[in-house]
Amino acid sequence: MKGANFWAVIFGLTLFMLGIDSSFSTLEATSTVIHDTKIGMKTPRKLVALILCICGVIFSLVYCFNWGFTMFDVVDHYLNVYLMLLMGVLECLAVGWIYEAEDIIKKVNKATVVSLFVGYWVTLFVAGIMTFTLIPDKFYYGMLAYWVTQIVTIIVSWRLSGLSYKEWHFTVAMYGVRKLSRTMTQLTRAKGAPRQRWEDVFDLWWGVSIKFISPFMLWFLLTFSIGLDLKNNYGGYHVFWQCLGLVFPIMGMLIFIVAAFVCTEKDPN
């Protein structure tokens, strides 16, 4: 290719700019969270950014050794597959099942909410593990069996509620996500303007996706990935590298769990 040196420089600059762009997003997200704390509010934003950059440089030095790419590969895999998928499941749990649950239990009865919650999450947890432990080559059987149990769960929860199916759907099945969906759609129209037809469609699609479809897909993807890594070490690397890679998602989960129980102060805003 003519002008090889020119294109090599352009390619190098492109990778460099992509790295800078990724650093911006990571740095801003982290500094925003720090700035929301009591100590962070008293600390200049530029100083927080400087400290984060220095920490990033120091911790990134480990990737500069001859084994750096191996470490980068396993850390990238276990973080982006294990932790990201698990965090996605937990976010769906928080938004779709924990948020507004107490209010709904007071409005209807506890049995209908608990039966739906237990029937969905316990079955999902067991089905995901059993599918990729016992029948990994025929995982679609496990997925089908799971949704059959969900039909039974829905019927049981509905009958326990004593409501019509329409009332149960809006009150119990879509609690949490329906309120959040309507909050989002309100941003698209002027204050006092009537609801549009597409908003009801969006409420249904978004609510079902966040509450039922997304956790199912994310959990099955996670168990499938774990099953593959248990069968064959990721990348063919030594067990040491597999354990080292697992340390990072475990640390992330521990931080999440500790924060969930320690950070109990309500947002003043």
Secondary structure, 3 states (H helix, E strand, C coil): CCCHHHHHHHHHHHHHHHHHHHHHHHHHHHHHHHHCCHHHHHCCHHHHHHHHHHHHHHHHHHHHCCCHHHHHHHHHHHHHHHHHHHHHHHHHHHHHHHCCHHHHHHHCCHHHHHHHHHHHHHHHHHHHHHHHHHCHHHHHHHHHHHHHHHHHHHHHHHHHHCCCHHHHHHHHHCCCHHHHHHHHHHCCCCCCCCCCHHHHHHHHHHHHHHHHHHHHHHHHHHHHHHHHHHHCCHHHCCHHHHHHHHHHHHHHHHHHHHHHHHCCCCCCC
